[in-house]
Amino acid sequence: MLKQYLLVLLAATLISIAAPLAAAQSSNDSPPNNQQSAPPDNGRWHHARPDPAQRTQELTKQLKLTSDQQAKVQDILQSEHSQMESLHQDSSLSQQDRHAKMMEIHKSTDAQIRALLDSTQQKKWDEMQAKREQWMKNRRPGPPDAGSAQQGPPPQQ
């Protein structure tokens, strides 16, 4: 009798733990937001950005994009995403060349998006970019005399 009771209790515990996990996984129809890490790229882990649709939604909230702007921004971000994917798969480039090309793609994307914005949105965009650049600067090791900048999460853009 005690064995049956313990078995039932164990089964109920496992179900109570597994059910919410299964429900959360099955109810998540959107693709995973893999911002922390992505699969290894030539033995290195890299930081992945949210998908273009998700980034467009975030920018829509922050910049109050019109529906026309949203469509254009999403096209620009999709193009950037495709170019970055191709670049990650190109094993002929050195890490330094790959990084330089990634920076070019990112700069081009930023310029294209900024060109779509009105003056108020551009001001907010510039503030967001400045915060992002400051965060990037603080999280990368600099020269020994640069001081110790605190690392923290990226700013909410």
C-alpha positions in Angstrom: 0.0 0.0 0.0 2.8 2.4 0.9 4.7 1.5 -2.3 1.6 2.3 -4.4 1.1 5.6 -2.6 4.7 6.6 -3.2 4.5 5.5 -6.8 1.4 7.7 -7.3 3.0 10.6 -5.5 6.1 10.3 -7.7 4.0 10.1 -10.9 2.0 13.1 -9.8 5.2 15.1 -9.1 6.7 14.3 -12.5 3.5 15.2 -14.3 3.3 18.5 -12.3 6.8 19.3 -13.3 6.6 18.2 -16.9 3.2 19.5 -17.9 4.0 23.2 -17.6 7.2 22.7 -19.6 5.4 20.7 -22.3 2.6 23.3 -22.5 5.0 26.2 -22.7 7.0 24.5 -25.5 3.9 23.5 -27.5 2.2 26.9 -27.2 5.3 28.7 -28.4 4.4 29.0 -32.1 7.0 31.7 -32.8 10.6 30.8 -33.5 12.8 30.8 -30.5 14.5 34.1 -29.6 18.1 32.8 -29.6 19.7 36.0 -28.4 22.1 34.4 -25.9 23.9 32.1 -28.2 23.6 30.3 -31.5 25.1 27.1 -32.8 28.9 27.1 -33.0 30.4 28.7 -36.1 33.8 27.1 -36.9 34.2 26.2 -33.3 33.3 29.6 -32.0 30.0 30.7 -30.4 28.5 33.9 -31.6 25.8 36.2 -30.5 22.7 36.0 -32.7 20.3 38.8 -33.2 16.5 38.3 -33.1 14.9 37.5 -36.4 14.0 40.4 -38.7 10.3 40.3 -37.9 11.0 40.5 -34.1 13.5 43.4 -34.6 10.9 45.2 -36.7 8.4 44.9 -33.9 10.8 46.2 -31.4 11.8 49.2 -33.6 8.1 49.8 -34.3 7.5 50.2 -30.5 10.5 52.3 -29.9 10.3 54.6 -33.0 6.6 54.5 -33.6 7.1 53.3 -37.2 4.2 53.6 -39.7 3.0 50.5 -41.5 4.9 51.6 -44.6 8.1 52.1 -42.6 7.6 48.7 -40.9 7.5 46.9 -44.3 10.6 48.7 -45.5 12.5 48.2 -42.3 11.7 44.5 -42.3 12.9 44.1 -45.9 16.2 45.9 -44.9 16.6 43.7 -41.8 15.8 40.5 -43.8 18.5 41.5 -46.3 21.0 42.1 -43.5 20.1 38.7 -42.0 20.7 36.9 -45.3 24.0 38.7 -45.9 25.1 37.8 -42.3 24.1 34.1 -42.8 26.1 34.0 -46.0 29.1 35.6 -44.3 29.0 33.1 -41.4 29.1 30.2 -43.9 32.0 31.7 -45.9 35.0 29.9 -44.5 37.4 31.5 -47.0 37.6 34.7 -45.0 39.8 35.3 -42.0 38.1 36.2 -38.7 39.4 39.8 -39.1 38.0 40.1 -42.7 34.7 38.5 -41.7 34.4 41.0 -38.8 35.1 43.9 -41.1 32.5 42.7 -43.6 30.0 42.3 -40.8 30.6 45.8 -39.6 30.1 47.1 -43.2 26.8 45.2 -43.5 25.6 46.5 -40.2 26.6 50.1 -41.0 24.8 49.9 -44.4 21.7 48.5 -42.7 21.7 51.3 -40.1 22.1 54.0 -42.8 19.2 52.5 -44.8 16.9 52.4 -41.8 17.9 55.9 -40.7 17.0 57.2 -44.2 13.5 55.9 -43.8 12.8 57.8 -40.6 11.4 61.3 -40.0 13.4 63.8 -37.9 11.9 62.9 -34.6 12.5 59.2 -35.3 16.1 59.9 -36.4 16.8 61.6 -33.2 15.6 58.6 -31.2 17.5 56.3 -33.6 20.7 58.2 -33.1 20.3 58.0 -29.3 19.7 54.2 -29.5 22.7 53.8 -31.7 24.9 55.9 -29.3 23.8 53.7 -26.4 24.5 50.6 -28.3 27.9 51.8 -29.3 28.7 52.8 -25.8 27.6 49.3 -24.5 29.7 47.6 -27.2 32.7 49.8 -26.3 32.3 49.0 -22.6 32.0 45.2 -23.1 35.1 44.8 -25.3 38.5 44.8 -23.7 40.4 47.9 -24.6 44.0 49.1 -24.1 45.4 48.4 -20.6 45.1 52.1 -19.7 41.4 52.3 -20.7 40.3 51.6 -17.2 37.8 49.0 -16.1 34.4 49.7 -17.6 31.5 47.8 -16.0 29.9 45.2 -18.1 26.1 45.0 -18.1 23.3 44.0 -20.3 22.7 45.8 -23.6 20.5 48.9 -23.3 16.9 48.5 -24.2 16.6 50.1 -27.6 
